[in-house]
Amino acid sequence: MTRSELQNTTGTIVLAGAGKMGGAMLTGWLAGGLDPARVVVIEPMPSAEITALAARGVRLNPADAAPAEVVILAVKPQMFREAGPALKRWVDDGTLVLSIMAGTTIASLQDVVGGAVVRAMPNTPAAIGRGITVAVPAANVSAAQRTLTDALLRATGAVEWVDDEALMDAVTAVSGSGPAYVFLLAEELARAGIAAGLPEALATKLARHTVSGAGELLRLSEQPSAILRQNVTSPGGTTAAALSVLMGTDGFQPLLERAVAAATARSKELAK
């Protein structure tokens, strides 16, 4: 959301759930110029950082409620059925309801709280403004509401839109859960370095900087990831020897396919 768009927002924005992801989004909105007085936070166990925002004008757990312009659902999916009826007080037919809960369908959101629903899946790099979110709108979401949603989500990174809600399970498996796969890569690369004889501190530092540096190179380069990989790989060299293992029949590709399939299946189970 640009500063002017944030400053021009006049309706109430209700954030239900101010944990890591909800808190990251709120931080992005306020940094972008959103008037804190426009924000209501519903959070039964607010952190010290969220509580401190009340001094800036954010309304924390108010007793009164009225239909808002936007309600963002950032509670845990398993808590939604219990929390949903209370949140319905903030929703009428014209309210934009933006959900970032995994495995929670548009139909179930409409059933519990109503409004004009957008289902979205962000990921944890949103905490540093480097996330990516995929969003899918319900049929009754207006063009203006879609623009507002896009602006709110861009406060924490890139945004992609899809029209087929069935894609959201695979999106969850790839980008929603994906940061954990990268962190595991750094973890295991360090462990392999220790096994090869490196001191633990050095192996850990090498792994972290290698993964984060390669990620930044991938972000800034216009070349496909395959070309970047080939640029590191000299024929018959050390990288080629390692890649012969990683790209073998039991290597990265089939392993990641199974992992993403398992996460996709679990997302579908949560939706039930």
C-alpha positions as CSV (number, residue, x, y, z in Angstrom):
1,M,0.0,0.0,0.0
2,T,1.5,3.4,-0.9
3,R,1.6,6.1,1.7
4,S,-1.1,8.1,-0.1
5,E,-3.4,5.0,-0.3
6,L,-2.9,4.3,3.4
7,Q,-3.5,7.9,4.4
8,N,-6.7,8.0,2.3
9,T,-8.2,5.0,4.0
10,T,-11.1,6.3,6.1
11,G,-12.9,3.2,7.2
12,T,-12.2,1.0,10.1
13,I,-9.7,-1.9,9.6
14,V,-10.1,-4.8,12.1
15,L,-7.2,-7.2,12.5
16,A,-8.4,-10.4,14.2
17,G,-5.2,-12.1,15.4
18,A,-2.0,-10.2,16.0
19,G,0.5,-13.0,16.1
20,K,3.7,-13.1,13.9
21,M,1.9,-12.8,10.6
22,G,-0.9,-10.4,11.7
23,G,1.6,-8.3,13.6
24,A,3.9,-8.1,10.6
25,M,1.0,-6.9,8.4
26,L,0.0,-4.3,11.0
27,T,3.6,-3.1,11.2
28,G,3.7,-2.7,7.4
29,W,0.5,-0.7,7.3
30,L,1.5,1.7,10.1
31,A,4.9,2.2,8.5
32,G,3.2,3.0,5.3
33,G,1.1,5.8,6.9
34,L,-2.1,4.1,7.9
35,D,-3.8,6.2,10.7
36,P,-3.6,4.1,13.9
37,A,-7.0,5.4,14.9
38,R,-8.5,3.5,11.9
39,V,-7.2,0.2,13.3
40,V,-8.9,-2.2,15.7
41,V,-7.0,-5.2,17.0
42,I,-8.7,-8.3,18.4
43,E,-6.1,-10.3,20.2
44,P,-6.8,-12.1,23.5
45,M,-3.1,-12.4,24.3
46,P,-1.4,-9.4,22.8
47,S,2.4,-9.1,22.8
48,A,4.1,-6.1,24.5
49,E,4.6,-4.6,21.0
50,I,0.9,-4.8,20.1
51,T,-0.1,-3.5,23.5
52,A,2.3,-0.5,23.0
53,L,0.4,0.4,19.8
54,A,-2.6,1.4,21.9
55,A,-0.7,4.5,23.0
56,R,-0.5,5.5,19.3
57,G,-4.2,5.2,18.9
58,V,-4.8,1.6,17.9
59,R,-8.0,0.3,19.6
60,L,-7.2,-3.0,21.3
61,N,-10.0,-5.4,22.1
62,P,-12.8,-2.8,22.3
63,A,-16.1,-3.8,23.9
64,D,-18.2,-2.1,21.2
65,A,-18.4,-3.2,17.6
66,A,-19.8,-2.0,14.3
67,P,-19.4,-3.1,10.7
68,A,-16.0,-2.2,9.4
69,E,-14.6,-1.5,6.0
70,V,-12.1,-4.4,6.3
71,V,-11.8,-7.4,8.6
72,I,-8.5,-9.3,8.4
73,L,-8.7,-12.9,9.8
74,A,-5.3,-13.9,11.0
75,V,-6.3,-16.3,13.8
76,K,-5.3,-19.9,13.8
77,P,-7.6,-22.0,11.6
78,Q,-8.6,-24.3,14.4
79,M,-9.7,-21.3,16.5
80,F,-11.8,-19.8,13.7
81,R,-15.1,-21.7,14.3
82,E,-15.0,-20.6,17.9
83,A,-13.9,-17.0,17.3
84,G,-15.9,-16.4,14.1
85,P,-19.4,-15.7,15.5
86,A,-17.9,-12.9,17.7
87,L,-16.1,-11.4,14.7
88,K,-19.3,-11.3,12.7
89,R,-20.3,-8.2,14.7
90,W,-17.7,-6.3,12.6
91,V,-19.1,-7.6,9.3
92,D,-22.0,-6.6,7.0
93,D,-22.6,-7.3,3.3
94,G,-20.3,-4.5,2.3
95,T,-17.3,-5.5,4.5
96,L,-14.2,-6.8,2.8
97,V,-13.2,-10.0,4.7
98,L,-9.5,-10.9,4.1
99,S,-8.5,-14.3,5.4
100,I,-4.9,-15.4,5.7
101,M,-5.8,-18.7,7.4
102,A,-4.4,-21.9,5.9
103,G,-6.9,-24.5,4.7
104,T,-10.0,-22.3,5.3
105,T,-12.2,-22.1,2.2
106,I,-14.1,-19.1,0.9
107,A,-17.4,-21.0,1.5
108,S,-16.7,-21.6,5.2
109,L,-15.6,-18.0,5.6
110,Q,-18.9,-16.8,4.0
111,D,-20.8,-19.2,6.2
112,V,-19.3,-18.1,9.5
113,V,-18.7,-14.3,9.1
114,G,-20.2,-13.3,5.7
115,G,-19.1,-10.2,3.8
116,A,-17.0,-10.1,0.6
117,V,-14.3,-12.7,1.1
118,V,-10.8,-12.8,-0.2
119,R,-8.7,-15.8,0.7
120,A,-5.0,-15.3,0.8
121,M,-1.8,-17.2,1.7
122,P,1.2,-15.1,2.8
123,N,4.5,-16.5,4.1
124,T,6.8,-15.6,6.9
125,P,9.3,-13.4,5.0
126,A,6.4,-10.9,5.2
127,A,7.9,-10.0,8.6
128,I,10.8,-8.2,6.8
129,G,8.7,-7.0,3.9
130,R,10.0,-9.8,1.6
131,G,7.0,-12.1,1.6
132,I,4.8,-13.3,-1.3
133,T,1.1,-13.7,-1.0
134,V,-1.3,-15.4,-3.3
135,A,-5.0,-14.3,-3.2
136,V,-8.3,-15.5,-4.6
137,P,-11.5,-13.4,-4.5
138,A,-15.1,-14.6,-4.0
139,A,-17.5,-13.6,-6.8
140,N,-19.0,-10.7,-4.8
141,V,-15.7,-8.9,-4.2
142,S,-15.7,-5.6,-6.1
143,A,-12.9,-4.1,-8.1
144,A,-12.4,-1.5,-5.5
145,Q,-12.2,-4.1,-2.7
146,R,-9.7,-6.1,-4.8
147,T,-7.5,-3.0,-5.2
148,L,-7.7,-2.4,-1.5
149,T,-6.8,-6.0,-0.7
150,D,-3.8,-5.8,-3.1
151,A,-2.6,-2.6,-1.4
152,L,-2.9,-4.1,2.1
153,L,-1.0,-7.3,1.1
154,R,1.7,-5.4,-0.7
155,A,2.7,-3.8,2.6
156,T,4.6,-7.1,3.3
157,G,5.9,-8.1,-0.1
158,A,4.7,-9.3,-3.6
159,V,1.2,-10.3,-4.4
160,E,-0.2,-12.7,-7.0
161,W,-3.9,-13.3,-7.8
162,V,-5.5,-16.5,-9.0
163,D,-9.1,-17.2,-10.0
164,D,-9.2,-20.9,-9.0
165,E,-9.5,-21.5,-5.3
166,A,-8.4,-25.1,-5.8
167,L,-4.9,-23.9,-6.4
168,M,-4.6,-22.6,-2.8
169,D,-3.7,-25.9,-1.3
170,A,-0.6,-26.2,-3.6
171,V,0.2,-22.5,-3.0
172,T,0.2,-23.3,0.7
173,A,2.5,-26.2,0.2
174,V,5.0,-24.3,-2.0
175,S,5.2,-20.7,-0.7
176,G,3.3,-20.9,2.6
177,S,5.3,-23.8,4.0
178,G,8.3,-23.2,1.7
179,P,10.4,-21.0,4.1
180,A,10.7,-24.0,6.4
181,Y,12.2,-26.1,3.6
182,V,14.8,-23.4,3.0
183,F,15.6,-23.2,6.7
184,L,16.0,-27.0,6.8
185,L,18.4,-26.7,3.9
186,A,20.6,-24.3,5.9
187,E,20.3,-26.6,8.9
188,E,21.3,-29.7,7.1
189,L,24.1,-28.0,5.0
190,A,25.7,-26.9,8.3
191,R,25.3,-30.5,9.7
192,A,27.0,-31.9,6.5
193,G,29.8,-29.4,6.9
194,I,30.4,-30.5,10.5
195,A,30.4,-34.2,9.3
196,A,33.1,-33.2,6.7
197,G,35.3,-31.8,9.5
198,L,34.4,-28.1,9.9
199,P,34.0,-26.5,13.3
200,E,30.3,-26.1,14.2
201,A,30.3,-22.3,14.3
202,L,32.1,-22.0,11.0
203,A,29.8,-24.6,9.3
204,T,26.7,-22.8,10.6
205,K,27.9,-19.4,9.4
206,L,28.9,-20.7,6.0
207,A,25.6,-22.4,5.6
208,R,23.5,-19.4,6.6
209,H,25.4,-17.0,4.5
210,T,25.4,-19.3,1.5
211,V,21.7,-19.9,1.6
212,S,20.8,-16.3,2.2
213,G,23.3,-15.0,-0.3
214,A,22.2,-17.4,-3.0
215,G,18.6,-16.4,-2.3
216,E,19.4,-12.7,-2.7
217,L,21.3,-13.4,-6.0
218,L,18.2,-15.4,-7.2
219,R,16.0,-12.4,-6.3
220,L,18.2,-9.8,-8.1
221,S,19.1,-11.8,-11.2
222,E,16.9,-12.0,-14.2
223,Q,18.3,-15.4,-15.2
224,P,16.4,-18.6,-14.5
225,S,17.5,-20.6,-11.4
226,A,18.7,-23.4,-13.7
227,I,21.2,-21.0,-15.4
228,L,22.4,-19.7,-12.1
229,R,23.0,-23.3,-11.0
230,Q,24.9,-24.0,-14.2
231,N,27.0,-20.9,-13.7
232,V,28.4,-22.4,-10.4
233,T,29.0,-25.8,-11.9
234,S,32.3,-26.5,-13.7
235,P,32.3,-29.8,-15.7
236,G,34.0,-32.4,-13.7
237,G,34.4,-30.1,-10.7
238,T,33.3,-30.3,-7.0
239,T,29.9,-28.8,-7.6
240,A,29.2,-31.3,-10.3
241,A,30.1,-34.1,-8.0
242,A,27.7,-32.8,-5.4
243,L,24.9,-32.2,-7.9
244,S,25.2,-35.8,-9.2
245,V,23.9,-36.9,-5.8
246,L,21.3,-34.1,-5.3
247,M,20.0,-34.6,-8.8
248,G,20.0,-38.3,-8.7
249,T,17.0,-40.6,-8.8
250,D,16.5,-40.3,-5.1
251,G,17.6,-36.6,-4.9
252,F,15.9,-33.2,-4.5
253,Q,13.3,-33.5,-7.2
254,P,11.4,-36.6,-6.0
255,L,11.9,-35.6,-2.4
256,L,10.4,-32.1,-2.8
257,E,7.6,-33.5,-5.0
258,R,6.7,-35.9,-2.1
259,A,7.0,-33.1,0.5
260,V,4.8,-30.6,-1.5
261,A,2.3,-33.4,-2.2
262,A,2.1,-34.1,1.6
263,A,1.6,-30.5,2.5
264,T,-1.0,-30.1,-0.3
265,A,-2.9,-33.1,1.0
266,R,-2.8,-31.7,4.6
267,S,-4.1,-28.4,3.4
268,K,-7.1,-30.2,1.8
269,E,-7.7,-32.1,5.0
270,L,-7.7,-28.9,7.1
271,A,-10.4,-27.5,4.7
272,K,-12.7,-30.3,5.7
